[in-house]
Structures are given as structure tokens and as C-alpha cells.
Amino acid sequence: MRVTVAWSPGPREVREWALQLPEGSTVRDAVLASGWPREDASHGVERADLGVWGRRCTADQVLREGDRVEVYRGLLVDPKVARRERFRKQGARATGLFAKRRPGGKAGY
């Protein structure tokens, strides 16, 4: 069975491993076969956030032909806080509905 293991060590950087595994292999087997723990020794397979095709899963999940196993990084900043900070920097008039106002139009339209 062919599966792919993907991991992003940083922004805009992705490492992928295409693997041939026996039927009945688990997510843990795929991650260990990829060599990922050697790449990032600060994490272990058991503590890692894992997913298959963008859906979180446990390391014990059995894989199917063509699955893409993903090893996720932790978030550095809460997305809601980051959005608030971007909005604060840009100002209320430079974002969303108010960004492209028609000349002579009312505020908010």
C-alpha cells in the first residue's frame, strides 16, 4: 500500500516521504517509516498532532491505499489574536467592506 507522510518544519516549507507499507499499517508505522522523528528530535510520535487528509486522528488509526499522513506543528499565535492585531494595524477603514468605497458613496456601502 502506498502512503505519503508530510511535515512542515516552518512556513512555506514542506517535506514529504512517499512510502510503500504493508496492508494494515497504522499512522504510527507510517510516521516511523518516514524517518520523521530523526528530522525533529524535539517531538515524539506519541506527542505529535497527526492527521490523515487534514482530519485529526490518533497514531493507532489504520491507513488505506493513497492516504496522506500529516504531522502538524503547534501554533505560535492564536489565530483570533493574530487577526485582531492585523485589523488594529490596518485600521477599520482599510479592511473588509470598507476597503473599496465608491467615490461619493455613503460610509459602509
C-alpha positions as CSV (number, residue, x, y, z in Angstrom):
1,M,0.0,0.0,0.0
2,R,1.3,3.4,-0.9
3,V,1.0,6.4,1.5
4,T,2.6,9.8,1.9
5,V,3.8,11.4,5.1
6,A,4.0,15.2,5.1
7,W,5.5,17.6,7.6
8,S,6.1,21.3,7.6
9,P,9.1,22.4,9.8
10,G,8.4,26.0,9.0
11,P,6.3,28.4,7.0
12,R,6.3,27.7,3.2
13,E,8.4,24.6,3.7
14,V,7.1,21.1,3.3
15,R,8.9,17.7,3.5
16,E,7.2,14.7,2.1
17,W,8.0,11.0,2.1
18,A,6.4,8.5,-0.3
19,L,6.2,5.1,1.4
20,Q,5.3,1.6,0.5
21,L,3.8,-0.1,3.6
22,P,2.2,-3.5,4.2
23,E,-1.7,-3.7,4.5
24,G,-3.0,-2.9,8.0
25,S,-0.2,-0.4,8.8
26,T,-1.1,2.4,11.2
27,V,-0.4,6.1,11.2
28,R,2.4,5.4,13.8
29,D,4.0,2.9,11.4
30,A,4.0,5.4,8.5
31,V,5.5,8.2,10.6
32,L,8.2,5.9,12.0
33,A,9.0,4.5,8.5
34,S,9.3,8.1,7.1
35,G,12.2,8.9,9.5
36,W,10.3,12.0,10.8
37,P,11.4,11.5,14.5
38,R,15.1,11.8,13.3
39,E,14.2,15.0,11.5
40,D,12.6,16.6,14.5
41,A,14.0,15.1,17.7
42,S,12.3,17.5,20.0
43,H,8.9,15.7,19.4
44,G,7.9,12.1,19.6
45,V,5.3,10.2,17.5
46,E,3.1,9.8,20.6
47,R,3.1,13.5,21.4
48,A,2.7,14.7,17.8
49,D,-0.5,16.1,16.4
50,L,-1.4,13.8,13.5
51,G,-4.0,13.8,10.7
52,V,-5.0,12.0,7.6
53,W,-6.0,14.2,4.7
54,G,-6.5,17.2,7.0
55,R,-8.6,15.4,9.7
56,R,-7.0,14.8,13.1
57,C,-6.5,11.2,14.1
58,T,-4.7,9.0,16.6
59,A,-1.5,7.2,15.9
60,D,-3.4,3.8,16.0
61,Q,-5.6,4.6,13.0
62,V,-5.3,2.0,10.2
63,L,-4.3,3.5,6.8
64,R,-5.8,2.9,3.4
65,E,-4.2,3.0,0.0
66,G,-3.2,6.5,-1.1
67,D,-3.7,8.2,2.3
68,R,-1.7,11.3,3.2
69,V,-0.5,11.3,6.8
70,E,0.2,14.8,8.1
71,V,2.3,15.7,11.1
72,Y,1.2,19.1,12.5
73,R,3.2,21.9,14.2
74,G,1.9,23.7,17.2
75,L,0.5,27.2,16.7
76,L,2.8,30.0,17.8
77,V,0.0,32.6,18.0
78,D,-3.8,32.1,18.4
79,P,-5.4,32.9,15.0
80,K,-8.1,35.1,16.6
81,V,-5.4,37.2,18.3
82,A,-3.4,37.5,15.1
83,R,-6.5,38.6,13.1
84,R,-7.2,41.3,15.8
85,E,-3.7,42.5,15.6
86,R,-3.7,42.7,11.8
87,F,-7.1,44.6,11.9
88,R,-5.7,47.0,14.5
89,K,-2.6,47.8,12.3
90,Q,-4.6,48.2,9.1
91,G,-7.3,50.4,10.7
92,A,-11.1,50.0,10.4
93,R,-11.3,51.8,7.1
94,A,-8.7,49.7,5.3
95,T,-10.3,46.3,5.7
96,G,-13.4,44.3,4.9
97,L,-16.4,46.0,3.4
98,F,-14.9,49.5,3.9
99,A,-11.7,48.9,1.9
100,K,-13.1,49.8,-1.5
101,R,-15.7,52.5,-1.2
102,R,-17.2,54.1,-4.2
103,P,-16.4,57.7,-4.8
104,G,-19.2,59.8,-3.3
105,G,-20.8,56.7,-1.7
106,K,-22.0,56.6,1.9
107,A,-19.8,55.2,4.6
108,G,-20.2,51.4,4.9
109,Y,-21.5,50.9,1.3
